[in-house]
Amino acid sequence: MKAVVIYASQTGFTKQYAQWICEESGAECVELKKASKIKLAEYDVVVFGGWFMAGGIKKIDWFKKKIPELSAAGKKLIVYAVGASPAEAPDAAESLKRNFTDDEWNAVKAFYCPGGLNYDKMGFGSKLTMKMLLRILSSKKDATKDDMRMVKMLSHSYDISDKKYANPIVAELKS
């Protein structure tokens, strides 16, 4: 089975998951910037990895344009999204699903992977978004314990990524 993992990564977490998936599966690893040079039709499995920002998977539109053709050709399609929330975050599954139409959702297997935040590698827009979110959460008059825990978590860089979260993706890729 020939597989490729195409990823878009801003701060390195999505890239790390792509590397782990490829190490375990033997898939080819390709950064999205170089994906136009490969022929997706030559692969049995196409995996796309992107990162979450405000509930949206960054760069997913590139992959979504490919879904109809690849699905019709019988390719296995997998998406993983890396976010700053822990793996057990209750809204992770819903956030994933909101990025797809019903037809797209039925054509892909989707996974959430916890990553973290790396403010040193973040672009200006992302830093600004995080700063605004922190300001909103910390100024809430009726802030909950979860809100305050989130403020504490988001106020600095951290890494909660773990190779074990790539294992279900690898298992799906190989099945």
N, C-alpha and C positions, 0 to 999 in steps of 0.2 A: 504494500500500500504506500503510495507516494503522497506525502503531506507537506504543507507549507504553513508557517505561522507568520502572519503579517501583523505588525504592531505599530502603533503611534504612541510615543512616550514623551512626556514633558520633563519629568524629574527623575526617571529611571526605574520606577517601580514596575510599570507595564513591560519595559524591556527585560527586566529581571525575570518576570513570569514567562515571557517568550523564550528566554534562554533555558529556563528550567524545563519547560514543556519540550523544547527541542532536544535537550540532553537526554530526557527520558524516553522520547519517542523516535528519535532519529529524523524528525521533520526538519525541513529547511527553514532557516530563520531570516526574515526579510523586513527591514524597516520600511514603513509605508512610503517614504520618499523614493525608494528604489523599486517599488512594486510594479510600476508601469513597464519595467523591463522583463517581467516574467509572464509566462503564458499560464493563466490559471486553469485552462482546460486540460493541462498536462497533469494536474493533481487530482487525486481521489478525495482528499480532505483539504479544506481550506479553513484555517483558523484566523480570526481577526481579533486583535486585542487593542483596546482603547482605554482611556481613563475617564472617570466620572468628574464632571464639574456641574454643579447645580442640577443634578439629576439627569444630565445628558451625557451620552458617551461621545467624547470628542473624536472627530474624524469618521464616525460611523456612516455618514452619508456616502463616502466612497464605497464602503462594503455593501451597503444597502442597494446601490445601483447594480451590483453584481449578482445579488441574490436570485432574481428570476431566471437568468441564464444558467447559473451554476446549479440551481435547484432542478431545473428542467433537464439538465444533463446528468442528474443523479449523483451529484457531488454531496459529500457530507459537509455540512456547514456548522461551524462552531464559533461562538463569540464569547470573549471574556472581557469584563470591565473591571478595572482596578480603582478602588476608592479609598478614602481616608477613614471610613467607618470600619469597625470590627466585623468579622465574618458573620456574627450572629445578629447584626443590625436588622431589625424587623422590616425596614422598608427597602432593603437591597433587592429582593426579588421583584417587588412592584416597580422599583426604579428601572430595573433592567427591561421589564416588559413594556413600559411606557415609551421606550425608544424604538418600538417596532409596530407596524400594522399587524393585524391578525394573521394575514398571509405570510408576512415575513417571520413572525414569531413561530408559526407552525413549520417553517422551513429550517430553522436554526435550533441548536442547543445552546443555551446561554448560561454563563457562570459568573459569579461575583467573586473577586479576590481582594482581600484587604491589603492595602499598600502602606499608606502613610502620607506624611507631608514633608517636603524638603524645600523650605523657604529659600535656601541659597540657590537652588536650580529653577525656581518658579519664575515664570514670566511676569511682567508688570501687571497685566490684566488679571492674572490669577491671584497675585498678591493683593491687589486692590479689592477683588471680590472677597477674599478671605478676611481682610481687614474690615470690610463693611459688615460681613456676617458676624464677626466677633463684636463689633460695636452694637449691632442690633440685639444679639443675645445678652451681652453684658448690661445693656440698659433696660432690659425688660423689667417692668415693675412686679410682675407676677412670675418671675423666673422659677422654673422647677429645678429639682436636683439634677435632672438630666440636662437641662440647659446649662447649669453651672459646670457640670462635668464636661460638657462639650466645650465650653469656653476655656477651661483648663487644658483640655486636650489640644484644641486648635491654636493655642497661644504660642506654640513652639513646634519645631520639626520633630518628627518621630517616625519610626519604622516598625510596622506590625506585619510586614510581609513574611510569608513562610512557604517553603517549598511544598508542604503538605497540601496547600490549597490548589496547587497545580495538578495534583494526583487525579482528581475526578475528570479534569480536562484531558489528561493523557489517557485515562481509561476510556473515555468517550471516543477519542481520536483512534484508539486501537481497536475498538469494538466493531 
